[in-house]
Amino acid sequence: MADETTVTHGDLTGIDTDVDVIDDITTAAKVILYNDEIHTFEDVINQLIKAIDCTLEKAESLTWEVHTNGKAVVFSGEIHDCLKVSSILEEIALHTQIEY
């Protein structure tokens, strides 16, 4: 029969005993809106206001970013919210992508 060994806290000197516990992992998803040559600035601005409940100024800024860069992150949040935003933008056939 093997001898029993007792390990005390003092025997753990030099060993990292801290354990990080993550209770809730929340990874933000994001909605990317792509530029197209079909919709007017006014179309996109109005749909952004409807989709993300933003000000006219914010919608104009995002629309300009999409136009200038070819795409822009227009919303970040939980995946179910991103799906809702994307769905509203796609009501008028805007092209979106959700990254998670």
MOPAC internal coordinates of N, CA, C and O (Angstrom, degrees):
PM7 1SCF
backbone

  N    0.0000 0     0.00 0     0.00 0    0    0    0
  C    1.4465 1     0.00 0     0.00 0    1    0    0
  C    1.5185 1   107.87 1     0.00 0    2    1    0
  O    1.2310 1   120.37 1   -42.29 1    3    2    1
  N    1.3532 1   116.91 1   137.71 1    3    2    1
  C    1.4602 1   121.53 1  -177.36 1    5    3    2
  C    1.5152 1   110.06 1   -77.67 1    6    5    3
  O    1.2310 1   121.85 1   -27.56 1    7    6    5
  N    1.3344 1   114.06 1   152.44 1    7    6    5
  C    1.4620 1   119.71 1   176.71 1    9    7    6
  C    1.5255 1   109.43 1   -73.01 1   10    9    7
  O    1.2310 1   120.46 1   -36.91 1   11   10    9
  N    1.3194 1   116.72 1   143.09 1   11   10    9
  C    1.4570 1   121.07 1   176.01 1   13   11   10
  C    1.5162 1   109.03 1   -80.80 1   14   13   11
  O    1.2310 1   120.40 1   -38.71 1   15   14   13
  N    1.3204 1   116.85 1   141.29 1   15   14   13
  C    1.4553 1   122.12 1   178.40 1   17   15   14
  C    1.5180 1   108.05 1  -120.91 1   18   17   15
  O    1.2310 1   121.05 1   -48.20 1   19   18   17
  N    1.3018 1   115.60 1   131.80 1   19   18   17
  C    1.4551 1   121.20 1   177.35 1   21   19   18
  C    1.5177 1   108.16 1  -106.84 1   22   21   19
  O    1.2310 1   120.74 1   -50.48 1   23   22   21
  N    1.3166 1   116.19 1   129.52 1   23   22   21
  C    1.4594 1   120.99 1   178.24 1   25   23   22
  C    1.5162 1   107.27 1  -106.43 1   26   25   23
  O    1.2310 1   120.77 1   -52.73 1   27   26   25
  N    1.3145 1   116.13 1   127.27 1   27   26   25
  C    1.4611 1   120.82 1   177.41 1   29   27   26
  C    1.5210 1   109.05 1  -105.72 1   30   29   27
  O    1.2310 1   121.47 1   -11.51 1   31   30   29
  N    1.3192 1   114.79 1   168.49 1   31   30   29
  C    1.4605 1   119.90 1  -179.80 1   33   31   30
  C    1.5254 1   110.26 1   -57.85 1   34   33   31
  O    1.2310 1   119.75 1   142.96 1   35   34   33
  N    1.3001 1   118.09 1   -37.04 1   35   34   33
  C    1.4603 1   121.96 1   179.49 1   37   35   34
  C    1.5202 1   112.07 1   -61.17 1   38   37   35
  O    1.2310 1   119.96 1   152.17 1   39   38   37
  N    1.3171 1   117.69 1   -27.83 1   39   38   37
  C    1.4629 1   121.54 1   179.51 1   41   39   38
  C    1.5279 1   111.76 1   -74.08 1   42   41   39
  O    1.2310 1   120.14 1   167.72 1   43   42   41
  N    1.3157 1   117.34 1   -12.28 1   43   42   41
  C    1.4550 1   121.27 1  -177.10 1   45   43   42
  C    1.5269 1   112.53 1   -95.57 1   46   45   43
  O    1.2310 1   119.87 1  -168.83 1   47   46   45
  N    1.3140 1   117.85 1    11.17 1   47   46   45
  C    1.4564 1   121.56 1   179.46 1   49   47   46
  C    1.5237 1   109.77 1   -56.06 1   50   49   47
  O    1.2310 1   121.09 1   -48.31 1   51   50   49
  N    1.3052 1   115.53 1   131.69 1   51   50   49
  C    1.4566 1   120.39 1   179.38 1   53   51   50
  C    1.5130 1   113.79 1    89.11 1   54   53   51
  O    1.2310 1   120.21 1   173.73 1   55   54   53
  N    1.3077 1   117.21 1    -6.27 1   55   54   53
  C    1.4619 1   120.95 1   178.38 1   57   55   54
  C    1.5212 1   107.98 1  -103.94 1   58   57   55
  O    1.2310 1   120.94 1   -50.25 1   59   58   57
  N    1.2970 1   115.82 1   129.75 1   59   58   57
  C    1.4614 1   120.55 1   179.28 1   61   59   58
  C    1.5202 1   108.83 1   -72.00 1   62   61   59
  O    1.2310 1   121.06 1   -68.23 1   63   62   61
  N    1.3257 1   115.59 1   111.77 1   63   62   61
  C    1.4612 1   119.97 1  -178.38 1   65   63   62
  C    1.5230 1   112.24 1  -104.98 1   66   65   63
  O    1.2310 1   120.70 1  -178.50 1   67   66   65
  N    1.3447 1   116.26 1     1.50 1   67   66   65
  C    1.4583 1   119.07 1   177.65 1   69   67   66
  C    1.5236 1   109.30 1   -73.70 1   70   69   67
  O    1.2310 1   121.13 1   -45.14 1   71   70   69
  N    1.3047 1   115.45 1   134.86 1   71   70   69
  C    1.4544 1   120.91 1   178.85 1   73   71   70
  C    1.5232 1   107.44 1  -123.07 1   74   73   71
  O    1.2310 1   121.05 1   -56.33 1   75   74   73
  N    1.3207 1   115.59 1   123.67 1   75   74   73
  C    1.4562 1   119.74 1   176.09 1   77   75   74
  C    1.5181 1   108.29 1   -86.35 1   78   77   75
  O    1.2310 1   121.10 1   -52.40 1   79   78   77
  N    1.3056 1   115.50 1   127.60 1   79   78   77
  C    1.4564 1   120.77 1   179.38 1   81   79   78
  C    1.5193 1   107.78 1  -111.82 1   82   81   79
  O    1.2310 1   121.34 1   -53.18 1   83   82   81
  N    1.3000 1   115.04 1   126.82 1   83   82   81
  C    1.4522 1   120.25 1   176.80 1   85   83   82
  C    1.5181 1   107.13 1  -102.96 1   86   85   83
  O    1.2310 1   121.33 1   -69.32 1   87   86   85
  N    1.3271 1   115.07 1   110.68 1   87   86   85
  C    1.4587 1   119.61 1  -177.87 1   89   87   86
  C    1.5214 1   112.16 1   -76.94 1   90   89   87
  O    1.2310 1   120.74 1   142.05 1   91   90   89
  N    1.3250 1   116.19 1   -37.95 1   91   90   89
  C    1.4563 1   119.10 1  -173.81 1   93   91   90
  C    1.5131 1   108.58 1  -141.58 1   94   93   91
  O    1.2310 1   120.67 1   -65.04 1   95   94   93
  N    1.2997 1   116.32 1   114.96 1   95   94   93
  C    1.4514 1   120.39 1   178.34 1   97   95   94
  C    1.5224 1   107.37 1   -97.10 1   98   97   95
  O    1.2310 1   121.22 1   -62.34 1   99   98   97
  N    1.3121 1   115.27 1   117.66 1   99   98   97
  C    1.4539 1   120.11 1   178.29 1  101   99   98
  C    1.5143 1   107.73 1  -123.59 1  102  101   99
  O    1.2310 1   120.76 1   -70.68 1  103  102  101
  N    1.2916 1   116.15 1   109.32 1  103  102  101
  C    1.4484 1   121.47 1   177.31 1  105  103  102
  C    1.5160 1   107.49 1  -101.34 1  106  105  103
  O    1.2310 1   121.35 1   -58.76 1  107  106  105
  N    1.3072 1   115.03 1   121.24 1  107  106  105
  C    1.4600 1   118.94 1  -179.14 1  109  107  106
  C    1.5211 1   110.26 1   -71.81 1  110  109  107
  O    1.2310 1   121.64 1   -45.06 1  111  110  109
  N    1.2849 1   114.47 1   134.94 1  111  110  109
  C    1.4609 1   121.00 1   172.61 1  113  111  110
  C    1.5181 1   106.58 1   -96.39 1  114  113  111
  O    1.2310 1   120.75 1   -15.22 1  115  114  113
  N    1.3280 1   116.17 1   164.78 1  115  114  113
  C    1.4592 1   118.48 1   178.58 1  117  115  114
  C    1.5165 1   110.61 1  -141.57 1  118  117  115
  O    1.2310 1   121.55 1   -31.78 1  119  118  117
  N    1.3159 1   114.63 1   148.22 1  119  118  117
  C    1.4587 1   122.13 1   177.93 1  121  119  118
  C    1.5220 1   107.58 1  -102.02 1  122  121  119
  O    1.2310 1   121.24 1   -55.13 1  123  122  121
  N    1.3183 1   115.23 1   124.87 1  123  122  121
  C    1.4538 1   121.40 1   177.03 1  125  123  122
  C    1.5199 1   107.52 1  -107.17 1  126  125  123
  O    1.2310 1   121.17 1   -50.13 1  127  126  125
  N    1.3141 1   115.36 1   129.87 1  127  126  125
  C    1.4619 1   121.68 1   177.31 1  129  127  126
  C    1.5206 1   108.06 1  -106.75 1  130  129  127
  O    1.2310 1   120.88 1   -48.05 1  131  130  129
  N    1.3328 1   115.93 1   131.95 1  131  130  129
  C    1.4676 1   121.88 1  -177.77 1  133  131  130
  C    1.5207 1   110.86 1  -103.05 1  134  133  131
  O    1.2310 1   121.39 1   -32.44 1  135  134  133
  N    1.3108 1   114.94 1   147.56 1  135  134  133
  C    1.4577 1   122.05 1   177.23 1  137  135  134
  C    1.5253 1   110.27 1   -71.09 1  138  137  135
  O    1.2310 1   121.07 1   -29.72 1  139  138  137
  N    1.3115 1   115.57 1   150.28 1  139  138  137
  C    1.4621 1   120.67 1   170.92 1  141  139  138
  C    1.5223 1   108.24 1  -145.06 1  142  141  139
  O    1.2310 1   121.10 1    -8.39 1  143  142  141
  N    1.2872 1   115.50 1   171.61 1  143  142  141
  C    1.4663 1   120.72 1  -178.96 1  145  143  142
  C    1.5252 1   111.39 1  -103.75 1  146  145  143
  O    1.2310 1   120.47 1  -167.28 1  147  146  145
  N    1.3173 1   116.70 1    12.72 1  147  146  145
  C    1.4601 1   121.77 1  -175.46 1  149  147  146
  C    1.5273 1   111.80 1   -98.69 1  150  149  147
  O    1.2310 1   120.74 1   133.19 1  151  150  149
  N    1.3271 1   116.19 1   -46.81 1  151  150  149
  C    1.4594 1   120.75 1  -173.34 1  153  151  150
  C    1.5274 1   111.64 1   -87.13 1  154  153  151
  O    1.2310 1   121.39 1   -33.66 1  155  154  153
  N    1.3177 1   114.95 1   146.34 1  155  154  153
  C    1.4625 1   120.21 1   175.60 1  157  155  154
  C    1.5282 1   109.49 1   -81.36 1  158  157  155
  O    1.2310 1   120.90 1   -16.04 1  159  158  157
  N    1.3202 1   115.89 1   163.96 1  159  158  157
  C    1.4598 1   120.00 1   174.58 1  161  159  158
  C    1.5254 1   109.73 1   -56.23 1  162  161  159
  O    1.2310 1   120.73 1   137.72 1  163  162  161
  N    1.3128 1   116.20 1   -42.28 1  163  162  161
  C    1.4620 1   120.64 1  -178.58 1  165  163  162
  C    1.5302 1   111.62 1   -62.14 1  166  165  163
  O    1.2310 1   120.08 1   138.94 1  167  166  165
  N    1.3321 1   117.44 1   -41.06 1  167  166  165
  C    1.4715 1   121.22 1   177.07 1  169  167  166
  C    1.5284 1   110.67 1   -57.53 1  170  169  167
  O    1.2310 1   121.21 1   130.73 1  171  170  169
  N    1.3248 1   115.30 1   -49.27 1  171  170  169
  C    1.4691 1   120.86 1  -175.71 1  173  171  170
  C    1.5245 1   110.47 1   -67.63 1  174  173  171
  O    1.2310 1   120.50 1   135.73 1  175  174  173
  N    1.3140 1   116.65 1   -44.27 1  175  174  173
  C    1.4671 1   120.78 1   179.61 1  177  175  174
  C    1.5266 1   110.59 1   -58.69 1  178  177  175
  O    1.2310 1   120.44 1   131.29 1  179  178  177
  N    1.3096 1   116.76 1   -48.71 1  179  178  177
  C    1.4715 1   120.20 1  -179.09 1  181  179  178
  C    1.5209 1   112.07 1   -62.47 1  182  181  179
  O    1.2310 1   120.23 1   140.75 1  183  182  181
  N    1.3267 1   117.16 1   -39.25 1  183  182  181
  C    1.4640 1   119.85 1  -178.60 1  185  183  182
  C    1.5279 1   110.91 1   -72.44 1  186  185  183
  O    1.2310 1   120.04 1   144.82 1  187  186  185
  N    1.3210 1   117.52 1   -35.18 1  187  186  185
  C    1.4674 1   120.15 1   175.57 1  189  187  186
  C    1.5228 1   111.02 1   -63.35 1  190  189  187
  O    1.2310 1   120.46 1   136.92 1  191  190  189
  N    1.3196 1   116.73 1   -43.08 1  191  190  189
  C    1.4682 1   120.19 1   178.02 1  193  191  190
  C    1.5286 1   109.78 1   -59.70 1  194  193  191
  O    1.2310 1   120.40 1   137.31 1  195  194  193
  N    1.3057 1   116.84 1   -42.69 1  195  194  193
  C    1.4705 1   121.57 1   178.56 1  197  195  194
  C    1.5311 1   111.25 1   -65.93 1  198  197  195
  O    1.2310 1   120.20 1   137.64 1  199  198  197
  N    1.3248 1   117.23 1   -42.36 1  199  198  197
  C    1.4696 1   121.42 1  -173.25 1  201  199  198
  C    1.5187 1   113.73 1   -76.06 1  202  201  199
  O    1.2310 1   120.27 1   138.77 1  203  202  201
  N    1.3359 1   117.10 1   -41.23 1  203  202  201
  C    1.4679 1   118.77 1  -173.58 1  205  203  202
  C    1.5223 1   113.11 1  -116.20 1  206  205  203
  O    1.2310 1   120.61 1  -175.09 1  207  206  205
  N    1.3375 1   116.43 1     4.91 1  207  206  205
  C    1.4616 1   121.57 1   176.29 1  209  207  206
  C    1.5322 1   111.20 1    52.70 1  210  209  207
  O    1.2310 1   121.42 1  -127.45 1  211  210  209
  N    1.3311 1   114.88 1    52.55 1  211  210  209
  C    1.4643 1   120.11 1  -178.59 1  213  211  210
  C    1.5235 1   110.08 1  -108.54 1  214  213  211
  O    1.2310 1   121.44 1    -5.93 1  215  214  213
  N    1.3149 1   114.85 1   174.07 1  215  214  213
  C    1.4592 1   120.43 1   177.44 1  217  215  214
  C    1.5269 1   109.87 1   -75.58 1  218  217  215
  O    1.2310 1   121.16 1   -15.85 1  219  218  217
  N    1.3101 1   115.39 1   164.15 1  219  218  217
  C    1.4576 1   121.07 1   175.73 1  221  219  218
  C    1.5294 1   110.11 1   -59.39 1  222  221  219
  O    1.2310 1   120.68 1   138.14 1  223  222  221
  N    1.3167 1   116.30 1   -41.86 1  223  222  221
  C    1.4629 1   120.89 1  -179.07 1  225  223  222
  C    1.5297 1   111.43 1   -62.67 1  226  225  223
  O    1.2310 1   120.34 1   137.60 1  227  226  225
  N    1.3205 1   116.95 1   -42.40 1  227  226  225
  C    1.4666 1   120.90 1   179.09 1  229  227  226
  C    1.5220 1   110.01 1   -65.58 1  230  229  227
  O    1.2310 1   120.16 1   136.27 1  231  230  229
  N    1.3147 1   117.31 1   -43.73 1  231  230  229
  C    1.4666 1   121.13 1   179.55 1  233  231  230
  C    1.5250 1   110.77 1   -62.82 1  234  233  231
  O    1.2310 1   120.29 1   139.62 1  235  234  233
  N    1.3271 1   117.05 1   -40.38 1  235  234  233
  C    1.4646 1   120.75 1   177.47 1  237  235  234
  C    1.5227 1   111.04 1   -63.55 1  238  237  235
  O    1.2310 1   120.78 1   136.97 1  239  238  237
  N    1.3221 1   116.12 1   -43.03 1  239  238  237
  C    1.4632 1   121.15 1   179.53 1  241  239  238
  C    1.5285 1   111.52 1   -62.65 1  242  241  239
  O    1.2310 1   120.43 1   134.54 1  243  242  241
  N    1.3273 1   116.78 1   -45.46 1  243  242  241
  C    1.4650 1   120.75 1   178.67 1  245  243  242
  C    1.5261 1   111.13 1   -64.50 1  246  245  243
  O    1.2310 1   120.64 1   138.78 1  247  246  245
  N    1.3179 1   116.39 1   -41.22 1  247  246  245
  C    1.4654 1   120.67 1   179.48 1  249  247  246
  C    1.5250 1   110.56 1   -62.78 1  250  249  247
  O    1.2310 1   120.40 1   138.27 1  251  250  249
  N    1.3166 1   116.83 1   -41.73 1  251  250  249
  C    1.4623 1   120.56 1   178.30 1  253  251  250
  C    1.5358 1   110.39 1   -64.62 1  254  253  251
  O    1.2310 1   120.34 1   140.02 1  255  254  253
  N    1.3385 1   116.95 1   -39.98 1  255  254  253
  C    1.4694 1   120.73 1   177.91 1  257  255  254
  C    1.5293 1   110.83 1   -62.58 1  258  257  255
  O    1.2310 1   120.30 1   137.16 1  259  258  257
  N    1.3217 1   117.03 1   -42.84 1  259  258  257
  C    1.4700 1   121.24 1   177.51 1  261  259  258
  C    1.5277 1   109.68 1   -61.42 1  262  261  259
  O    1.2310 1   120.62 1   134.40 1  263  262  261
  N    1.3103 1   116.42 1   -45.60 1  263  262  261
  C    1.4653 1   121.42 1  -178.88 1  265  263  262
  C    1.5311 1   111.23 1   -63.41 1  266  265  263
  O    1.2310 1   120.42 1   136.44 1  267  266  265
  N    1.3158 1   116.80 1   -43.56 1  267  266  265
  C    1.4629 1   122.17 1  -176.04 1  269  267  266
  C    1.5231 1   112.79 1   -73.45 1  270  269  267
  O    1.2310 1   120.50 1   136.03 1  271  270  269
  N    1.3361 1   116.65 1   -43.97 1  271  270  269
  C    1.4698 1   121.43 1  -173.22 1  273  271  270
  C    1.5230 1   114.10 1  -100.26 1  274  273  271
  O    1.2310 1   120.24 1   172.59 1  275  274  273
  N    1.3116 1   117.15 1    -7.41 1  275  274  273
  C    1.4527 1   120.22 1  -178.67 1  277  275  274
  C    1.5131 1   113.66 1    88.64 1  278  277  275
  O    1.2310 1   120.89 1   164.30 1  279  278  277
  N    1.3204 1   115.91 1   -15.70 1  279  278  277
  C    1.4627 1   120.99 1   177.99 1  281  279  278
  C    1.5220 1   108.30 1  -168.34 1  282  281  279
  O    1.2310 1   120.98 1   -15.91 1  283  282  281
  N    1.3280 1   115.74 1   164.09 1  283  282  281
  C    1.4621 1   121.27 1   176.56 1  285  283  282
  C    1.5192 1   109.51 1  -160.61 1  286  285  283
  O    1.2310 1   121.15 1   -31.41 1  287  286  285
  N    1.3256 1   115.40 1   148.59 1  287  286  285
  C    1.4592 1   120.50 1   171.21 1  289  287  286
  C    1.5222 1   106.00 1   -77.84 1  290  289  287
  O    1.2310 1   120.75 1   -62.47 1  291  290  289
  N    1.3131 1   116.17 1   117.53 1  291  290  289
  C    1.4599 1   120.40 1  -176.99 1  293  291  290
  C    1.5235 1   112.93 1  -104.79 1  294  293  291
  O    1.2310 1   120.74 1   168.81 1  295  294  293
  N    1.3450 1   116.19 1   -11.19 1  295  294  293
  C    1.4588 1   119.60 1  -179.99 1  297  295  294
  C    1.5174 1   109.07 1  -160.52 1  298  297  295
  O    1.2310 1   120.76 1   -39.05 1  299  298  297
  N    1.3283 1   116.15 1   140.95 1  299  298  297
  C    1.4675 1   122.58 1   172.62 1  301  299  298
  C    1.5164 1   108.08 1  -131.66 1  302  301  299
  O    1.2310 1   120.83 1   -39.61 1  303  302  301
  N    1.3174 1   116.02 1   140.39 1  303  302  301
  C    1.4564 1   119.82 1   179.58 1  305  303  302
  C    1.5111 1   111.15 1   169.74 1  306  305  303
  O    1.2310 1   121.09 1    17.27 1  307  306  305
  N    1.3099 1   115.52 1  -162.73 1  307  306  305
  C    1.4579 1   120.61 1   179.39 1  309  307  306
  C    1.5240 1   109.50 1   -68.64 1  310  309  307
  O    1.2310 1   121.06 1   -28.26 1  311  310  309
  N    1.3195 1   115.58 1   151.74 1  311  310  309
  C    1.4605 1   121.23 1  -172.92 1  313  311  310
  C    1.5288 1   112.27 1   -56.75 1  314  313  311
  O    1.2310 1   119.72 1   139.90 1  315  314  313
  N    1.3287 1   118.13 1   -40.10 1  315  314  313
  C    1.4716 1   118.91 1  -178.61 1  317  315  314
  C    1.5310 1   111.19 1   -66.09 1  318  317  315
  O    1.2310 1   120.09 1   146.82 1  319  318  317
  N    1.3307 1   117.43 1   -33.18 1  319  318  317
  C    1.4665 1   120.37 1   176.04 1  321  319  318
  C    1.5246 1   110.84 1   -70.60 1  322  321  319
  O    1.2310 1   120.61 1   141.09 1  323  322  321
  N    1.3289 1   116.44 1   -38.91 1  323  322  321
  C    1.4653 1   120.48 1   177.75 1  325  323  322
  C    1.5249 1   111.14 1   -63.37 1  326  325  323
  O    1.2310 1   120.40 1   140.39 1  327  326  325
  N    1.3120 1   116.85 1   -39.61 1  327  326  325
  C    1.4639 1   120.27 1   178.02 1  329  327  326
  C    1.5271 1   111.02 1   -62.55 1  330  329  327
  O    1.2310 1   120.69 1   140.42 1  331  330  329
  N    1.3209 1   116.29 1   -39.58 1  331  330  329
  C    1.4629 1   120.86 1   179.01 1  333  331  330
  C    1.5301 1   110.46 1   -65.77 1  334  333  331
  O    1.2310 1   120.42 1   132.68 1  335  334  333
  N    1.3322 1   116.80 1   -47.32 1  335  334  333
  C    1.4688 1   121.28 1   179.69 1  337  335  334
  C    1.5210 1   110.29 1   -60.42 1  338  337  335
  O    1.2310 1   120.63 1   132.75 1  339  338  337
  N    1.3172 1   116.39 1   -47.25 1  339  338  337
  C    1.4601 1   121.03 1  -179.68 1  341  339  338
  C    1.5278 1   110.91 1   -59.84 1  342  341  339
  O    1.2310 1   120.62 1   137.95 1  343  342  341
  N    1.3055 1   116.41 1   -42.05 1  343  342  341
  C    1.4628 1   121.39 1   179.80 1  345  343  342
  C    1.5303 1   111.33 1   -61.37 1  346  345  343
  O    1.2310 1   120.49 1   137.71 1  347  346  345
  N    1.3107 1   116.67 1   -42.29 1  347  346  345
  C    1.4676 1   120.47 1   179.55 1  349  347  346
  C    1.5268 1   110.48 1   -66.77 1  350  349  347
  O    1.2310 1   120.03 1   137.95 1  351  350  349
  N    1.3233 1   117.54 1   -42.05 1  351  350  349
  C    1.4639 1   120.19 1   178.25 1  353  351  350
  C    1.5260 1   110.94 1   -63.40 1  354  353  351
  O    1.2310 1   120.61 1   143.52 1  355  354  353
  N    1.3146 1   116.44 1   -36.48 1  355  354  353
  C    1.4636 1   120.76 1  -177.86 1  357  355  354
  C    1.5309 1   113.07 1   -78.04 1  358  357  355
  O    1.2310 1   120.06 1   172.56 1  359  358  357
  N    1.3404 1   117.49 1    -7.44 1  359  358  357
  C    1.4700 1   120.28 1   175.88 1  361  359  358
  C    1.5282 1   111.56 1   -56.60 1  362  361  359
  O    1.2310 1   120.67 1   148.28 1  363  362  361
  N    1.3313 1   116.32 1   -31.72 1  363  362  361
  C    1.4668 1   119.79 1   179.07 1  365  363  362
  C    1.5346 1   110.82 1  -108.75 1  366  365  363
  O    1.2310 1   120.96 1  -157.55 1  367  366  365
  N    1.3217 1   115.77 1    22.45 1  367  366  365
  C    1.4689 1   123.57 1   175.88 1  369  367  366
  C    1.5256 1   113.90 1    68.06 1  370  369  367
  O    1.2310 1   120.49 1  -149.44 1  371  370  369
  N    1.3418 1   116.67 1    30.56 1  371  370  369
  C    1.4598 1   119.31 1   169.57 1  373  371  370
  C    1.5244 1   107.65 1   -73.38 1  374  373  371
  O    1.2310 1   120.65 1   -31.97 1  375  374  373
  N    1.3246 1   116.35 1   148.03 1  375  374  373
  C    1.4629 1   120.59 1  -178.15 1  377  375  374
  C    1.5247 1   109.15 1   -94.43 1  378  377  375
  O    1.2310 1   120.71 1   -58.88 1  379  378  377
  N    1.3336 1   116.25 1   121.12 1  379  378  377
  C    1.4621 1   121.67 1  -179.98 1  381  379  378
  C    1.5200 1   110.34 1  -127.93 1  382  381  379
  O    1.2310 1   121.99 1   -15.29 1  383  382  381
  N    1.3056 1   113.80 1   164.71 1  383  382  381
  C    1.4637 1   121.30 1   174.34 1  385  383  382
  C    1.5202 1   106.93 1  -144.50 1  386  385  383
  O    1.2310 1   120.66 1   -38.39 1  387  386  385
  N    1.3199 1   116.34 1   141.61 1  387  386  385
  C    1.4600 1   120.91 1   175.44 1  389  387  386
  C    1.5163 1   107.74 1  -107.42 1  390  389  387
  O    1.2310 1   121.11 1   -54.07 1  391  390  389
  N    1.3315 1   115.48 1   125.93 1  391  390  389
  C    1.4642 1   120.86 1   174.15 1  393  391  390
  C    1.5110 1   107.42 1  -107.12 1  394  393  391
  O    1.2310 1   121.29 1   -43.06 1  395  394  393
  N    1.3263 1   115.14 1   136.94 1  395  394  393
  C    1.4559 1   121.01 1  -176.40 1  397  395  394
  C    1.4911 1   108.74 1  -128.96 1  398  397  395
  O    1.2310 1   120.10 1   180.00 1  399  398  397

